[in-house]
Amino acid sequence: MDESLQEDWLETRLRDEASYIDDAGFTALVVQQLPGRRATQNSFRGFFLLAITVLACVVTYFVSDGGHFLVSAIQTAAAMPLWMVSTIALFCGVVATGAAGYAAFVRGREEILG
């Protein structure tokens, strides 16, 4: 929300301060001759990425012996003592909080420095 307000303010400021130089329609002519957007490439790209992802999931499932490693991992996690599960959860929470804090710090620094 703040970015859109800043952009609106900046656009208004630039429009008010910049005087228009008459170019006898040259700018409009150039804009009309620009090629249009190609929308078909984006839809093909999305389909291709989805197909590759599904293919990778199927190959991984069969290579991993039908997902047997998932059953094994769940059984191992269920057999862990509560203190170990709590320690792992705390560690994951600290790492996630640290990553989010770092991302917020970097974004705030970029906004301040411009």
CYANA upper distance limits for C-alpha pairs under 8 A (distance plus 0.5 A):
  1 MET  CA      5 LEU  CA      6.94
  2 ASP  CA      6 GLN  CA      6.60
  3 GLU  CA      7 GLU  CA      6.57
  4 SER  CA      8 ASP  CA      6.55
  5 LEU  CA      9 TRP  CA      6.59
  6 GLN  CA     10 LEU  CA      6.54
  7 GLU  CA     11 GLU  CA      6.45
  8 ASP  CA     12 THR  CA      6.57
  9 TRP  CA     13 ARG  CA      6.59
 10 LEU  CA     14 LEU  CA      6.61
 11 GLU  CA     15 ARG  CA      6.53
 12 THR  CA     16 ASP  CA      6.59
 13 ARG  CA     17 GLU  CA      6.70
 14 LEU  CA     18 ALA  CA      6.31
 15 ARG  CA     19 SER  CA      8.26
 23 ASP  CA     27 THR  CA      7.49
 25 GLY  CA     29 LEU  CA      6.74
 26 PHE  CA     30 VAL  CA      6.78
 27 THR  CA     31 VAL  CA      6.72
 28 ALA  CA     32 GLN  CA      6.71
 29 LEU  CA     33 GLN  CA      6.95
 30 VAL  CA     34 LEU  CA      7.09
 38 ARG  CA     42 ASN  CA      8.32
 39 ALA  CA     43 SER  CA      7.43
 40 THR  CA     44 PHE  CA      6.85
 41 GLN  CA     45 ARG  CA      6.59
 42 ASN  CA     46 GLY  CA      6.79
 43 SER  CA     47 PHE  CA      6.79
 44 PHE  CA     48 PHE  CA      6.55
 45 ARG  CA     49 LEU  CA      6.71
 46 GLY  CA     50 LEU  CA      6.66
 47 PHE  CA     51 ALA  CA      6.60
 48 PHE  CA     52 ILE  CA      6.68
 49 LEU  CA     53 THR  CA      6.64
 50 LEU  CA     54 VAL  CA      6.73
 51 ALA  CA     55 LEU  CA      6.61
 52 ILE  CA     56 ALA  CA      6.57
 53 THR  CA     57 CYS  CA      6.73
 54 VAL  CA     58 VAL  CA      6.77
 55 LEU  CA     59 VAL  CA      6.69
 56 ALA  CA     60 THR  CA      6.52
 57 CYS  CA     61 TYR  CA      6.62
 58 VAL  CA     62 PHE  CA      6.94
 59 VAL  CA     63 VAL  CA      6.52
 60 THR  CA     64 SER  CA      6.47
 61 TYR  CA     65 ASP  CA      7.26
 61 TYR  CA     66 GLY  CA      5.72
 61 TYR  CA     67 GLY  CA      6.06
 62 PHE  CA     66 GLY  CA      5.66
 62 PHE  CA     67 GLY  CA      7.97
 64 SER  CA     68 HIS  CA      7.19
 64 SER  CA     69 PHE  CA      7.35
 65 ASP  CA     69 PHE  CA      8.27
 67 GLY  CA     71 VAL  CA      7.61
 68 HIS  CA     72 SER  CA      6.81
 69 PHE  CA     73 ALA  CA      6.51
 70 LEU  CA     74 ILE  CA      6.67
 71 VAL  CA     75 GLN  CA      6.71
 72 SER  CA     76 THR  CA      6.69
 73 ALA  CA     77 ALA  CA      6.64
 74 ILE  CA     78 ALA  CA      6.59
 75 GLN  CA     79 ALA  CA      6.80
 76 THR  CA     80 MET  CA      6.99
 77 ALA  CA     85 VAL  CA      8.29
 80 MET  CA     84 MET  CA      7.00
 80 MET  CA     85 VAL  CA      7.16
 81 PRO  CA     85 VAL  CA      7.11
 82 LEU  CA     86 SER  CA      6.60
 83 TRP  CA     87 THR  CA      6.59
 84 MET  CA     88 ILE  CA      6.68
 85 VAL  CA     89 ALA  CA      6.63
 86 SER  CA     90 LEU  CA      6.54
 87 THR  CA     91 PHE  CA      6.60
 88 ILE  CA     92 CYS  CA      6.69
 89 ALA  CA     93 GLY  CA      6.65
 90 LEU  CA     94 VAL  CA      6.67
 91 PHE  CA     95 VAL  CA      6.71
 92 CYS  CA     96 ALA  CA      6.60
 93 GLY  CA     97 THR  CA      6.52
 94 VAL  CA     98 GLY  CA      6.51
 95 VAL  CA     99 ALA  CA      6.65
 96 ALA  CA    100 ALA  CA      6.66
 97 THR  CA    101 GLY  CA      6.51
 98 GLY  CA    102 TYR  CA      6.58
 99 ALA  CA    103 ALA  CA      6.67
100 ALA  CA    104 ALA  CA      6.64
101 GLY  CA    105 PHE  CA      6.58
102 TYR  CA    106 VAL  CA      6.66
103 ALA  CA    107 ARG  CA      6.63
104 ALA  CA    108 GLY  CA      6.48
105 PHE  CA    109 ARG  CA      6.55
106 VAL  CA    110 GLU  CA      6.68
107 ARG  CA    111 GLU  CA      6.75
108 GLY  CA    112 ILE  CA      6.71
109 ARG  CA    113 LEU  CA      6.53
110 GLU  CA    114 GLY  CA      6.12
